[in-house]
Amino acid sequence: MNIIGLGKAGCKITQCFEKYSQYKCYKIDVGLEGERCYNFPFYETTEEYETKLPSLENFLGGLKGETLFILAGGGAISTASLRILEELNHKEVTILYVQPEIELLTGVQVLRERLVRGVLQQYARSAVFKRIYLVSNPELEKIIGEVPIMSYFDKLNEALASTLHMIHVFQKASPVVGKMELPRDVCKISTFGIFDSENDEEKMFFPLDNPRDVCYIYGVNKEKLQNDGTLFRSIVNQMKTKLSKTTNISYAVFETKYKKDISYCIAHASYVQP
């Protein structure tokens, strides 16, 4: 899979994926140097980032296969995202959009963040992109707990990247039981998170309104899968409690080599999130 990070936050998150061999990572930002890095021009205004986009054909033209495009809202360079994505229109593109602390943005930043997030969601709903995943930094902080200021964003970015990586791993694997059902075609706006199966608690990375499809991923140690005679019924009963008239539920159980169980959830909605 290709991963493209745009802007400071997008590049920092992309960097967290570089330790995994499954990804080929590219970074786009002002002042970047190095392999698979694009030094984007600095502009004074948002309008210039929209209208003075240099051609990235030589930088991105050779990409093949699935592509994950990562950016955060608020920064001026985020307004160049749609123009950059036009150069990937022949690729299978998924967006990972990270929402910052909205209350601390300035007036212009708030308008910019709202515009970019809204337009990207509308494009995903129209199937211009395969999907958009929404993540909220404040929600992510609630999940991982207290974080020292010097490593704040590093910890958040690592938690985000490692979670999404594990979900990718399970999506490519064969489950022991169950199936990761594909969401309905109209459900293109998504998020994901940690599922505490012992306490039956979902910790989503974005407060998604009105999810219509939710998939639960159980990663279970091989020994437990072989010897725990209560596990299957426990999972089935847990899934039954989540059934509703408006939401489709699916689950899949995978074998892992970890001593401790790990579980995740993915939720999909059909409506643009405010």
N, C-alpha and C positions, 0 to 999 in steps of 0.2 A: 504494500500500500504506500502511496505517496502522501506525505504530509507537508502542507505549506502553511507557514506562520506569517501573519501580517502584523506589523507594528511591534512595539516592545513586548507587550504581554503575549501576543500570538507567537513571537519568536522564542520567548522564554518557555512557554508550554511545549512548543515543538522540540526544543532542546531536550526536554525530559524524555521524549520518545527515541532519541538517538541511541540510547543504550540497548534498545531492542533491535534485533537483526531483521525483523519483519518489515521495517519501515525505511523509506528513503526520504530524508527530510530536507526541505528547502525553507529559507528564511528571507523575508522581504522587509526592510526597514531603512530608515535614514542612517547613514554612516556605517553600514555593515561591511565587513571584509571577510574573506575566507571562502572555502569550497561550498558550493550550493547556497551562497549568500548573494543577495541583490542589493546594491547600494542605491536606495530610492532617493530621488532629489528632495531637498527640503523646500517647502513652500510656506509662504506666510499665511495664506488663507485656506479655508475649507474648499472654496470654489476652485482654487488652483489644483488641489488634489483630485478634484473631480474632472477637470477639463484638460490638464496638462500631463496626463499619464503617458510616460514613455512606453515604447513597445517592449513587452516582456517575452516576445515570441522565441528569441534565442535562449532565454532562461527557462521557460516553461514548455516550449514547443515539443520537446521529446518525451514528455510524460506519457506513460501507458498504465492502464488499469485504474483501480479505485483511488480516489483522491479525497483526503480530509483537509479542509481549509479552515484554519483556526484564526480567530480575531477576537478582540475585546472592543466594547463600545466606548465612546467618549473621546478617543484620540482623533486628531484631524485626519490621520492617514487611513482611518477606517472608512472614510467616505470614498476612498479609491477602490474599495473592495469590489463593487459591482463591475467597474471597468476591468479590473484584473480578472474577475470571474468570467467575463466575456471571452477571454483568451483560453478558457478551459471549457467552453460550451460543448465540446465534443467528448468530454470526459465524464465519468460517473462520479459526481461531486457531492459530498456531504459537508455541511457547514457545522462547525463547532463554535458557538457564539458565547462569549463569557461576559456577563453583565457585571459591571463594577458596583461600587457603593454609590447608588444613585444620589443619595442625600448630600454627598460631598462634591458633586459635579457643579460647575458653574452653569449659568443660564444657557450659554451657547453649547456647552458640552451635553447638557440634558437634551436639548433639541436634536443634536447630532446623534446621540445614542438612541433616542426614540425613533428617529428617522431610519437609521441603518438597521436596527433590530426589526422594525416593522416591515421594511421593504424586503429584507432577506426572508422573513416568514412568508410574506405574500408570494415571493418567487418560489419558495419551497412548496407551498400549497398548489401552485400552478404547475408543479413538476418540472420547473426549470432546473432545480437541484433534486437529488435523490431524497434528501432529508435535511432538517436543521435540528441540531441538539442545542438546547439552551442550558446554560449553567450560571448560577448566581454565586459570586464570591462570598457574600454574607452567609448564604445557606451552607456553602462548603465549609466556612469557618465554624459554624455551629456543629457540624458533624465531626470535624477533627479535633475540636476543643481549643484550649488556650495555646496561642502560638507566639513565640518571642518576636518582637518587631523586626529584628535583624534578619530573620529567616521567614517572615510572614508569607510573602508571595512564593518563595521557594517551596514551602511546605504545602501550600494550597495547590500549586502547579503540579507537584509530584503526586499528590493524592488524586488529582483529576486525571493525570496521564496514566497512572498505574491502574486506576479503576477502569478506564476506557480500554486500556490494553488487555486486561483480563476478560472484559466483555468480548473483545475481538477474538481472543483465543477460544472462548467457549462457542462463539458463533461459527467458528471453523471446525469445531470438534463434533463428534457423534455422542449424543447423550445416552446414558444407561437406560433411562426411562423418560417419557415425556417428549415434548417437542417445543422448540422456540418458534412459535407461530409468527408468520409475517403479519404486521399490522395492516389494517384496511388501507386501500389506496388513498383514501381521503385524509388519512392520519399521517401527516408529514412533519408535524411539529412535536419534538420529542425531548425527553430528558432521561437521566439514569441516576442510579444511586446505590447505596449500600442497603442490603436487606438483612436485618438481624432476625434470622429465622427462629432462634431460641425464644426471643421475646416478641416475635411477630411484629416487628417495628420496621417501617420503611423510612429511610433517610435519603430523600431525593435531593439532587443537586440544584433543582429549580422548582418553585412551587407551581407546578403545571395545573391549570384550571381544566376541569372536565375531561380527564383522560378517558379515551374510549377503548384503548387496548393496553394491557399491562402484562409483561412477561417476567416471571420469576426464575432466576438461575440459581440452582443449588450446586455448589462445589463440595463434594464429600470425599473424605479419605477412603481409600480402597478397602481397608480392613473393616471400617464401619459399614460399607456397602455389602460386604460379604457376611457380616455377623449380626448386624442389628435387625432383628425380626420385626421391630415396631416402626422402623423408619418410613417405609412406604405409606403405611396407613396414616402416620403422623403428617406427612407432606400432603396427602390427599385431603385429609380433614382440614388442614390449614388453608388449602386452596378453596375449599368449599365455603369457608367463611368470607371469602373475598368476592364471591359471585354476586353480580347485580344485573339489573335489567339493561343498564346503559353501558356497561364495561365488559369487554371480552377478556378473559383470563387464560393465560397459558403458563406452563412451567416445564422446566427440563432439569434433569439431575445428571451431573457429570462426575466422573472419577477424577480425583486429584491426588497428588503426592504430599500434600500438606497435612500436618498433624491436626490443625484446626480447620473446621469447616469455614468456607467463605461463600457468601451468597450476595447476589445483586438483583436489581430490578430495573426494567426499562419501561417507560410509560410514553404513550403516544396520544396526541390530541389532533383534532381537525380544525380547531379555531386558533386564530392569531392571539397570542398571549399579550396582555397589556403590560 
